[in-house]
Amino acid sequence: MYRRHKTIISDTIKDLRRKRGYTQKQVADLLGVNRSTYCYYELGRIKPDINTVMKLSNIFRVHYSDILENEYNSGKCKDSGLGVADVDSDMLKFGDLDNEERCLLLAFRVVSKSSRQEIIEFALHKVKDDKKRILNN
């Protein structure tokens, strides 16, 4: 999970900073943090909290989801048993998430690893319940 976080958030904010022509010090000052703290965000050593992500989105003039955008693959969700064959093809289009889906993804990305696992287990339980209900009707 650490490697995934680094690829997505740290590389994204580094690219956005460079595109806007900011130095790390300038962005750190705008965030109200030390340059070393901001540097750790870009290195992926620490994960920016939700407030920091929102501030970064304002600094870089992008939607917060542009910072948190994920790279999805078409394989199964790890150890879930849920795969591409289980969903409608429109559900695999992650680039056009609606606001409700973006909020859920954002919340998922800022909670602890143990909370993430609970959310996944809950969602998979709901999928199974819905499948049972459809089969019984």
For each residue, the residues with C-beta under 8 A, 3 or more apart:
1: 4 5 113
2: 5 6 44
3: 6 7
4: 1 7 8 70
5: 1 2 8 9 10 44 47
6: 2 3 9 10 11 43 44
7: 3 4 10 11 44 71
8: 4 5 11 12 68 69 70 71
9: 5 6 12 13 41 44 47 48 53 67 68
10: 5 6 7 13 14 41 42 43 44
11: 6 7 8 14 15
12: 8 9 15 16 66 67 69
13: 9 10 16 17 27 41 42 48 56 60 67
14: 10 11 17 18 42
15: 11 12 18 19
16: 12 13 19 20 56 60 62 66 67
17: 13 14 20 22 23 24 27 42 60
18: 14 15 21 22
19: 15 16 60
20: 16 17 59 60 61
21: 18
22: 17 18 26 27 59
23: 17 26 27
24: 17 27 28 35 38 39 42
25: 28 29 35
26: 22 23 29 30
27: 13 17 22 23 24 30 31 38 56 59
28: 24 25 31 33 34 35 37 38 39
29: 25 26 32
30: 26 27 55 59
31: 27 28 38 52 55 56 59
32: 29
33: 28 37 38 52
34: 28 37 38
35: 24 25 28 38 39
36: 39 40
37: 28 33 34 40 41 46
38: 24 27 28 31 33 34 35 41 42
39: 24 28 35 36 42 43
40: 36 37 43 45 46
41: 9 10 13 37 38 44 46 47 48 52
42: 10 13 14 17 24 38 39
43: 6 10 39 40
44: 2 5 6 7 9 10 41
45: 40
46: 37 40 41
47: 5 9 41 110
48: 9 13 41 52 53 56
49: 52 53 110
50: 53 54 106 110
51: 54 55
52: 31 33 41 48 49 55 56
53: 9 48 49 50 56 57 64 67 68 106 110
54: 50 51 57 58 64
55: 30 31 51 52 58 59
56: 13 16 27 31 48 52 53 59 60 64 67
57: 53 54 60 61 62 63 64 66 67
58: 54 55 61
59: 20 22 27 30 31 55 56
60: 13 16 17 19 20 56 57 66 67
61: 20 57 58
62: 16 57 66 67
63: 57 66
64: 53 54 56 57 67 68 106
65: 68 69 97 102 105 106
66: 12 16 57 60 62 63 69
67: 9 12 13 16 53 56 57 60 62 64
68: 8 9 53 64 65 105 106 109
69: 8 12 65 66
70: 4 8 94 105
71: 7 8
72: 92 94
73:
74: 84 92
75: 83 84
76: 80 81 82 83 84
77: 80 82 83 120
78:
79:
80: 76 77 120 124
81: 76 124
82: 76 77 86 87 124 127
83: 75 76 77 86
84: 74 75 76 87 92
85:
86: 82 83 127
87: 82 84 91 92
88: 91
89: 92 93
90: 93
91: 87 88
92: 72 74 84 87 89
93: 89 90 96
94: 70 72 97
95:
96: 93
97: 65 94 101 102 105
98: 101 102
99: 102 103
100: 103 104
101: 97 98 104 105
102: 65 97 98 99 105 106
103: 99 100 106 107
104: 100 101 107 108
105: 65 68 70 97 101 102 108 109
106: 50 53 64 65 68 102 103 109 110
107: 103 104 110 111
108: 104 105 111 116 119
109: 68 105 106
110: 47 49 50 53 106 107
111: 107 108 115 116 119
112: 115 116
113: 1 116 117
114: 117 118
115: 111 112 118 119
116: 108 111 112 113 119 120
117: 113 114 120 121
118: 114 115 121 122
119: 108 111 115 116 122 123
120: 77 80 116 117 123 124
121: 117 118 124 125
122: 118 119 125 126
123: 119 120 126 127
124: 80 81 82 120 121 127 128
125: 121 122 128 129
126: 122 123 129 130
127: 82 86 123 124 130 131
128: 124 125 131 132
129: 125 126 132 133
130: 126 127 133 134
131: 127 128 134 135
132: 128 129 135 136
133: 129 130 136 137
134: 130 131 137
135: 131 132
136: 132 133
137: 133 134
